[in-house]
Amino acid sequence: MGGIFGLVSNIRPVAPVIRVGLERLIHRGIDGAGVATVYNGVIHVKKDAGKVTDVHSRLNLDDLPGYVGIGHVRSATHGRPVYENTHPVQDCTGTVALVMDGVVSDYDEIRKRLMKRHRLVSRTDAEALAHMLEDELSSGKSMAEALSSVTRQVKGYYTVAVLHKDEERIYALSMGNPLVIGVGDGEYFVSSEEQAIPVKLNSVYFMEPNQLAVVSRDGVVFLNASTLGRIEPTPQVASQVVVEVVKGSFPHYMVKEIYEEPEVLARAVNLLQREYLNDAAMIVAKARNIIFTGSGTSYYASLIGKYYLEELAGVRADAVPAGEFPYIGARYIEPGTLIIAVSQSGESTDVIRAIRWAKRKGAIILGIVNRLGSALMRESNVYLPMGAGPELAVPATKSFVASVVMMLQLAYAVKGNVAEARELVNKTIGVLINQLDKVRDDIRKVAKSLSSHGNAYVISGGPVGLPIAMETALKLKEAAQIHSEAFSFREFKHGPITLVSREFPTIAIMPGNDIDEEIVNVISEVWSRGGYTVVITQRGREVTGDQVIYVERVGNRLMVPLVYPSVIQLLAYELGVARGVDVDNPHNLSKVVTT
């Protein structure tokens, strides 16, 4: 798993540009980085374990020679984060260099076969592909023929970019994972993401599964990977905005993005074109049945979207994690089913697999996505843009509230009263603007007291409170590296409460509705059993707890999923900082999961 970036240029050496592209893909992997170029019949490689910025400071990735090259940032899946497992990988003869994103699912079996006649130096499935190419090339096949043959011998969901020492070309292959070909002025880019390309493009091509692109100084030729027949995909207008996102006065991207949430809400209600919202609402109203899906934060947001649709529009919906979709969602799919797929990146493998599977069954896809030009946007029958802007920290923050506010507007549109949604969101913006500065000192005190603990419970309840508790537990895992579990306050008493202690704190989230009194009773029970409690509640509410964080008071329960997240995100952030975590790029995490 990771990010691919490559360049064929007629105007400049490529290594410095590839390094910049990899830095723009750092959210895809921090376990290793490397660059390979081809020059005068030799493949030159520099790589090492670690972040691309650290690898560059040690090795100077910019000084590799040549006008054709590929690079990679790695998030370890097969093999530990060490030099040997870092991409680019090569075959025994040094004829090819290969970078890969995705996974070869039958890797163990392939590796056993290859070890009989090859010297494998890594534990990566990417190296297995390099040695398979070596075998095919030695039989007299061209590089395109060799790649085509390899695709028929392996199972998986992956993309690769390959160099041959005697060719000034990049061979880019998509077998399911996203890959973008960008056309600039005298330059041709290969990238996992359009937004990583640091120059203005004339056009882009989004590769489909089973496509092979041969990228040279003369242009790009697209082939069917199975038949090697030439295909003519339609070029798309480049949507990437070449901007350098800076932290400004903030020490980390994560906290900067939390503080941007009022601005995100304002964009959501002011920039969304009414006709798109109305089209989406019409599709929802006509759907035979509706299933929300997403992964991680997006799944928890979809639980809130399900609540909004049922509460405001009286439309029943289900929500299924994207990774479980083919198993849990299968029984519900029929022609006329609507899948509302939520994804910040629009590239998550589980989400893309789910919607492609559902489309084959006749489902309609409504995408809620932040990254324009992504696979989810392209695969959707209609999409709604989150408009959160670039989110560079791996833990999702502002994209969570962006997706929630988009689903709130959708539910109001189905109800037939979008103006009421705008009024509600504008009121929420007023609440949020000053909230974080008011509570930050209290949050820092709580973070300091919890920083020595390695575990935490998060409890709440109801269709709003429980998803927020689940998202809180996820943020504590990601940003603070604390093992945390979320429970309904009632389920909490059926087993988990046995572990409460001063060393195993309980964070109770009171969403400000009729279940608050019941949550207070559970807090009292935890307290009486010697547990440590942190309570998050609205101002004006008197509660007993070791520590209390007060959220701004809201008059409408529909505002809770827009007001509470910034507080729980800031708590996770401050706790991570107190524990010495790299909050922007936590250990073992990638912004886009592609395996």
C-alpha positions in Angstrom: 0.0 0.0 0.0 1.3 3.5 -0.7 1.5 6.2 -3.4 3.0 6.1 -6.9 4.5 9.1 -8.8 6.3 9.1 -12.1 7.4 11.5 -14.8 8.6 11.5 -18.4 9.9 14.9 -19.3 11.3 16.5 -22.4 12.4 19.6 -20.6 14.1 18.8 -17.2 15.6 16.1 -15.0 12.7 14.3 -13.3 14.1 13.3 -9.8 13.4 16.7 -8.1 9.8 16.8 -9.4 9.2 13.2 -8.4 10.4 13.9 -4.9 7.9 16.9 -4.7 5.2 14.6 -5.9 6.0 12.0 -3.3 5.9 14.7 -0.6 2.4 15.5 -1.7 1.5 11.8 -1.3 3.0 11.5 2.2 -0.5 10.9 3.6 -0.4 7.6 1.8 2.7 6.2 3.6 5.5 7.1 5.9 7.2 3.7 6.2 9.5 4.2 3.2 10.3 6.3 0.1 12.3 5.9 -3.0 13.0 7.1 -6.5 14.3 5.3 -9.6 15.4 6.9 -12.9 16.7 5.4 -16.1 19.7 7.0 -17.8 22.2 5.7 -20.4 20.9 2.1 -20.1 21.2 2.0 -16.3 18.5 2.2 -13.6 19.5 4.4 -10.7 17.8 3.9 -7.4 17.8 5.7 -4.1 15.5 4.6 -1.3 15.2 4.0 2.4 12.8 3.4 5.2 11.0 6.4 6.7 9.2 9.5 5.6 10.1 10.9 2.2 11.3 14.2 3.8 13.7 12.3 6.1 14.9 10.0 3.3 15.6 13.0 1.1 17.6 14.7 3.8 19.7 11.6 4.2 20.1 10.6 0.5 19.3 13.7 -1.6 16.8 12.1 -3.9 17.1 15.1 -6.3 20.5 14.2 -7.8 19.4 11.1 -9.6 20.1 11.6 -13.4 17.6 11.2 -16.2 14.4 12.4 -17.8 12.3 9.3 -17.0 11.6 8.1 -13.5 9.2 6.6 -10.9 8.9 7.0 -7.1 6.9 5.6 -4.2 5.9 6.3 -0.6 5.2 3.1 1.3 2.7 2.1 4.0 3.9 -1.4 5.1 1.6 -4.3 4.3 3.9 -7.2 3.1 7.1 -6.9 5.1 8.4 -4.6 7.8 9.3 -0.9 7.2 13.0 -1.5 6.4 15.3 -0.7 3.4 14.9 -4.0 1.7 11.1 -3.7 1.6 11.0 -0.1 0.3 10.1 0.6 -3.3 11.3 0.8 -6.0 12.1 -2.9 -6.1 14.2 -4.7 -8.8 14.6 -8.1 -10.4 17.8 -10.2 -10.1 19.4 -8.7 -13.2 18.6 -5.0 -12.6 16.7 -4.9 -15.8 13.4 -3.5 -14.3 12.4 -1.3 -11.4 8.9 -1.4 -10.1 6.7 0.5 -7.7 3.3 -0.8 -6.6 0.1 0.3 -4.8 -2.3 -2.4 -3.7 -2.0 -6.1 -2.9 -1.3 -9.4 -4.7 -3.6 -11.7 -2.8 -1.9 -15.0 -3.8 1.5 -13.6 -2.9 2.6 -16.5 -0.6 2.0 -19.1 -3.3 3.8 -17.0 -5.9 6.8 -16.3 -3.6 7.3 -20.1 -3.0 7.5 -20.7 -6.7 9.9 -17.8 -7.3 12.3 -18.7 -4.5 13.3 -21.9 -6.5 15.0 -19.8 -9.2 15.3 -16.2 -7.9 17.1 -14.3 -5.1 14.3 -12.5 -3.3 15.7 -9.8 -0.9 12.4 -8.4 0.4 9.1 -9.6 1.8 7.1 -7.5 -0.6 4.6 -8.7 -3.2 5.9 -5.9 -5.5 9.3 -7.7 -5.7 7.5 -10.9 -6.7 6.0 -9.0 -9.7 9.5 -7.7 -10.7 10.9 -11.3 -10.8 7.8 -12.5 -12.8 8.6 -9.8 -15.3 12.2 -10.9 -15.4 11.0 -14.4 -16.4 8.7 -13.1 -19.1 11.3 -10.8 -20.5 13.9 -13.6 -20.7 11.6 -15.6 -22.9 11.7 -12.8 -25.5 8.5 -10.9 -24.7 8.3 -7.1 -24.9 7.6 -5.2 -21.7 4.0 -4.8 -22.6 3.6 -8.5 -23.4 5.4 -9.4 -20.1 3.1 -7.2 -18.0 0.0 -8.6 -19.8 1.2 -12.2 -19.1 1.8 -11.4 -15.4 -1.7 -10.0 -14.9 -3.0 -13.4 -16.0 -0.9 -15.2 -13.4 -1.7 -13.2 -10.2 -4.8 -12.3 -8.3 -5.2 -9.0 -6.6 -6.2 -5.3 -6.7 -3.2 -3.2 -7.6 -1.4 -0.7 -9.8 2.2 -0.7 -10.8 4.6 1.6 -12.6 7.7 0.0 -14.2 10.9 1.1 -15.8 13.1 -1.0 -18.2 16.8 -0.1 -18.3 16.9 0.0 -22.1 13.7 2.1 -22.6 12.9 5.7 -21.7 9.3 4.8 -20.9 7.1 4.3 -17.9 4.7 1.3 -18.1 1.7 2.1 -15.9 -0.7 -0.7 -15.2 -4.0 -0.5 -13.3 -5.7 -3.7 -12.1 -8.3 -2.0 -10.0 -6.5 0.7 -7.9 -6.6 4.3 -9.1 -3.9 5.7 -11.3 -3.9 9.1 -13.1 -2.0 10.0 -16.3 -1.4 13.8 -16.5 -0.4 15.6 -19.7 1.5 18.8 -19.2 3.6 21.0 -21.5 6.3 18.6 -22.7 5.8 16.3 -19.7 3.7 13.3 -18.9 2.9 12.3 -15.3 1.8 9.1 -13.6 0.3 9.5 -10.1 -1.9 7.8 -7.6 -3.7 11.2 -7.2 -4.2 14.1 -9.5 -3.7 16.5 -6.7 -0.1 15.3 -6.2 1.0 16.6 -9.6 2.7 20.0 -8.8 2.2 21.7 -12.2 -0.8 22.8 -14.2 -2.0 20.1 -16.5 -3.5 20.3 -20.0 -5.6 17.1 -19.5 -5.8 14.0 -17.4 -6.7 10.4 -18.0 -8.1 8.3 -15.2 -7.1 4.7 -15.8 -9.7 2.0 -15.7 -9.1 -1.5 -14.3 -7.2 -3.7 -16.8 -5.6 -0.8 -18.6 -1.9 -0.4 -19.5 -0.4 3.0 -20.4 2.9 3.3 -22.2 4.3 6.7 -21.3 7.1 8.1 -23.4 8.5 11.4 -24.5 6.3 11.3 -27.5 3.1 10.9 -25.5 0.9 8.2 -24.0 -0.5 5.0 -25.6 -3.3 3.2 -23.8 -3.8 -0.6 -24.2 -6.1 -3.3 -23.0 -3.9 -5.1 -20.5 -5.4 -8.5 -21.5 -5.4 -8.2 -25.3 -2.9 -5.4 -25.8 -5.3 -3.9 -28.2 -5.1 -0.1 -28.4 -7.8 1.9 -26.8 -8.7 5.6 -27.0 -9.9 6.9 -23.6 -11.4 10.4 -23.5 -9.1 13.0 -21.9 -10.6 14.9 -19.0 -10.2 18.5 -17.9 -7.7 18.7 -15.1 -9.4 19.6 -11.8 -6.3 19.8 -9.6 -5.5 23.2 -8.1 -1.8 23.7 -7.7 -1.5 25.3 -4.3 0.9 24.8 -1.5 -1.0 24.2 1.7 0.9 25.7 4.7 0.4 25.3 8.4 0.7 29.1 9.0 0.8 29.8 12.7 -0.4 26.2 13.6 2.1 23.6 14.7 0.3 20.8 12.9 -2.0 20.3 9.9 -4.5 18.5 12.2 -5.2 21.4 14.5 -5.3 23.8 11.6 -7.9 21.7 9.9 -10.0 21.5 13.1 -10.0 25.3 13.3 -11.1 25.4 9.7 -14.5 23.7 10.4 -16.6 26.9 10.6 -15.2 27.9 7.2 -16.0 24.4 5.9 -19.7 24.7 7.0 -20.0 28.1 5.4 -18.7 26.8 2.1 -21.0 23.8 2.3 -24.2 26.0 2.4 -23.0 28.7 0.1 -21.2 27.0 -2.7 -23.3 23.8 -3.3 -25.3 24.3 -6.5 -29.0 23.8 -5.9 -29.6 21.7 -9.0 -27.1 19.0 -7.8 -28.8 18.9 -4.5 -32.2 18.6 -6.1 -31.1 15.9 -8.4 -29.7 13.9 -5.5 -32.9 14.5 -3.5 -35.0 13.2 -6.4 -32.9 10.0 -6.6 -33.3 9.5 -2.9 -37.1 10.0 -3.0 -37.5 7.4 -5.8 -35.1 4.8 -4.5 -36.5 1.3 -3.7 -34.1 1.0 -0.7 -31.1 3.0 0.5 -27.8 1.9 1.9 -25.1 4.2 3.2 -21.5 3.0 3.1 -18.1 4.3 4.0 -14.9 3.3 5.9 -13.7 4.5 9.3 -14.7 8.1 9.9 -16.9 8.2 6.7 -18.8 5.2 8.0 -19.5 6.9 11.3 -20.6 10.0 9.4 -22.9 7.8 7.3 -24.7 6.6 10.5 -25.5 10.2 11.2 -26.7 10.6 7.6 -29.0 7.7 8.0 -30.5 9.3 11.1 -30.9 12.7 9.3 -32.7 11.0 6.4 -35.1 9.1 8.7 -35.7 11.9 11.1 -36.2 14.7 8.6 -37.6 13.0 5.5 -39.1 9.9 6.9 -37.0 7.8 4.6 -35.7 4.5 6.0 -32.1 3.7 5.3 -29.4 1.2 6.3 -25.7 1.7 6.8 -23.0 -0.9 6.2 -19.2 -0.6 6.5 -17.7 -0.7 3.0 -15.4 -3.6 3.8 -18.4 -5.7 4.9 -20.6 -4.6 2.0 -20.4 -7.7 -0.2 -21.3 -9.8 2.8 -23.8 -7.8 4.8 -25.3 -5.6 2.0 -25.7 -8.4 -0.6 -29.2 -9.4 0.4 -30.5 -5.8 -0.1 -29.2 -5.0 -3.5 -31.6 -5.0 -6.5 -32.2 -2.7 -9.4 -33.3 0.6 -8.0 -31.3 0.3 -4.8 -29.5 3.6 -3.9 -26.0 3.4 -2.5 -24.9 6.6 -0.8 -21.1 6.2 -0.6 -19.1 8.6 1.6 -15.4 9.1 1.2 -13.0 12.0 1.8 -10.4 10.7 -0.8 -12.9 9.0 -3.1 -10.2 6.3 -3.6 -10.6 3.9 -0.7 -10.4 0.4 -2.1 -13.2 -0.9 0.1 -15.6 1.9 -1.0 -14.7 1.5 -4.7 -15.1 -2.2 -4.6 -18.4 -1.9 -2.8 -19.9 0.5 -5.4 -18.6 -1.4 -8.4 -20.1 -4.6 -6.9 -23.4 -2.8 -6.3 -23.5 -1.3 -9.8 -23.2 -4.7 -11.3 -26.4 -5.6 -9.4 -28.2 -2.6 -10.8 -27.7 -0.1 -8.0 -27.6 3.7 -8.4 -24.6 5.4 -6.8 -24.7 8.8 -5.0 -21.2 9.8 -4.0 -20.4 12.3 -1.2 -16.8 13.0 -1.8 -14.1 15.6 -1.0 -11.6 15.0 -3.7 -12.9 16.0 -7.2 -11.7 13.8 -10.0 -11.5 10.8 -7.7 -12.7 7.3 -8.6 -15.8 7.7 -6.4 -16.8 10.9 -8.2 -16.3 9.2 -11.6 -18.2 6.1 -10.7 -21.2 7.9 -9.2 -24.4 8.5 -11.0 -24.6 11.8 -9.1 -22.2 13.2 -6.5 -22.2 15.9 -3.9 -18.9 17.6 -3.2 -17.9 18.0 0.5 -15.9 21.2 -0.3 -13.6 20.7 2.8 -10.5 21.6 0.8 -7.2 19.7 1.1 -7.0 17.6 4.3 -3.3 16.7 4.8 -3.4 15.2 8.4 -4.1 11.5 8.3 -6.8 11.7 11.0 -9.9 13.0 9.3 -11.4 16.1 11.0 -13.0 18.8 8.8 -14.0 16.2 6.2 -16.2 14.5 8.9 -18.2 17.7 9.5 -18.2 18.4 5.8 -19.8 15.1 5.0 -22.3 15.4 7.9 -23.5 18.8 6.8 -23.8 17.6 3.2 -26.1 14.8 4.4 -28.0 17.2 6.5 -28.7 19.3 3.4 -29.6 16.3 1.4 -32.2 15.2 4.0 -33.7 18.7 4.1 -33.8 18.7 0.3 -35.8 15.4 0.3 -38.1 17.0 2.9 -38.4 20.0 0.6 -37.0 22.7 2.8 -33.4 23.5 1.9 -33.7 27.0 3.3 -34.2 25.6 6.8 -31.0 23.6 6.4 -29.1 26.8 5.5 -30.6 28.6 8.5 -29.6 25.8 10.9 -26.0 25.6 9.5 -25.5 29.3 9.7 -26.6 29.2 13.3 -24.1 26.4 13.9 -21.3 28.4 12.4 -21.9 31.2 14.9 -21.6 28.6 17.7 -18.4 27.1 16.4 -16.5 30.3 15.8 -15.6 30.9 19.4 -16.1 27.4 20.8 -12.5 26.1 20.6 -10.8 29.1 22.2 -13.2 28.8 25.1 -12.6 25.2 25.8 -9.0 24.7 24.8 -7.5 25.3 28.3 -9.9 22.7 29.7 -9.1 20.3 27.0 -5.4 20.6 27.6 -5.9 19.9 31.3 -7.9 16.8 30.5 -5.2 15.7 27.9 -2.5 16.2 30.5 -4.4 14.0 33.0 -5.1 11.3 30.5 -1.7 11.3 28.8 -0.2 8.5 31.0 -3.1 6.2 30.3 -3.0 3.6 27.5 -6.8 2.8 27.5 -10.1 4.6 27.5 -13.8 3.9 27.2 -16.1 6.3 25.3 -19.8 6.0 26.1 -22.9 7.8 24.7 -26.2 6.8 23.2 -28.8 7.4 20.6 -28.6 7.8 16.8 -26.4 10.9 17.2 -24.4 10.3 20.4 -23.3 6.7 19.6 -21.7 7.6 16.2 -19.9 10.5 17.8 -18.6 8.2 20.6 -17.4 5.8 17.9 -15.6 8.6 16.1 -14.1 9.8 19.3 -12.7 6.4 20.1 -11.3 6.3 16.5 -9.6 9.7 16.9 -8.1 8.6 20.3 -6.6 5.6 18.6 -5.3 7.5 15.6 -4.1 10.8 17.0 -3.3 9.8 20.6 -2.3 6.2 20.1 -4.6 5.2 22.9 -6.6 2.0 22.8 -10.2 3.1 23.1 -13.5 1.5 22.7 -16.9 3.1 22.2 -20.1 1.6 23.7 -23.7 2.5 24.1 -24.1 3.5 27.7 -26.5 0.7 28.2 -24.3 -1.9 26.6 -21.4 -0.6 28.6 -23.0 -2.2 31.7 -23.1 -5.6 30.1 -19.4 -6.5 30.5 -17.1 -3.5 29.7 -17.7 -1.8 33.1 -15.8 -4.6 34.8 -12.5 -2.9 33.7 -13.2 0.6 34.9 -10.6 2.0 37.3 -8.5 5.2 37.9 -6.1 3.8 35.2 -8.9 3.0 32.7 -10.8 6.2 32.3 -14.3 6.6 30.9 -15.2 9.5 28.6 -19.0 10.1 28.7 -20.5 12.2 25.9 -23.9 13.7 26.7 -25.6 14.8 23.4 -28.1 17.1 25.1 -31.3 15.1 24.8 -33.6 12.9 26.8 -31.0 10.2 27.4 -28.6 12.6 29.2 -30.2 11.6 32.6 -29.5 8.0 32.0 -25.9 8.7 31.0 -25.6 10.7 34.3 -26.6 7.5 36.1 -24.0 5.5 34.4 -21.3 8.1 35.2 -22.4 7.9 38.9 -22.0 4.1 38.7 -18.5 4.4 37.2 -17.6 6.9 39.9 -18.9 4.6 42.7 -16.8 1.8 41.4 -13.6 3.8 41.6 -13.5 4.8 37.9 -12.1 8.0 36.4 -14.6 10.0 34.4 -14.4 12.7 31.8 -17.7 14.2 30.9 -18.4 16.2 27.7 -21.7 18.1 27.9 -23.3 21.4 27.0 -22.8 24.6 29.0 -25.3 25.1 31.7 -25.5 21.4 32.6 -24.2 20.6 36.1 -22.6 17.1 36.2 -20.3 15.2 38.5 -17.1 13.9 37.0 -13.3 14.0 37.6 -13.2 16.5 34.7 -15.8 18.2 32.5 -15.5 19.7 29.1 -18.3 22.1 28.2 -19.5 22.3 24.6 -21.5 25.4 23.5 -25.2 24.9 24.1 -27.3 24.1 21.0 -31.0 24.5 20.7 -31.5 21.8 18.1 -30.4 18.2 18.4 -29.6 18.2 14.6 -26.7 20.6 15.3 -25.0 18.2 17.8 -23.1 16.3 15.0 -21.8 19.6 13.8 -20.8 21.2 17.1 -19.4 18.3 19.1 -16.8 16.9 16.6 -14.3 19.8 16.9 -14.1 19.4 20.7 -13.5 15.7 20.6 -11.0 16.1 17.7 -9.1 18.8 19.7 -9.1 16.5 22.7 -7.5 13.7 20.6 -5.1 16.2 19.1 -3.9 17.6 22.5 -3.7 14.2 24.0 -1.5 13.0 21.0 0.8 16.0 21.4 1.1 15.4 25.1 2.0 11.8 24.4 4.6 12.7 21.7 2.7 11.3 18.8 3.2 12.6 15.2 -0.4 13.6 15.0 -0.3 14.4 11.3 1.1 11.0 10.3 0.4 8.5 13.1 2.2 5.2 13.1 0.9 2.5 10.8 -1.8 4.7 9.2 -2.4 6.0 5.7 -4.9 8.6 4.5 -6.0 6.4 1.7 -6.4 2.6 2.3 -5.7 0.8 -1.0 -5.4 -2.9 0.1 
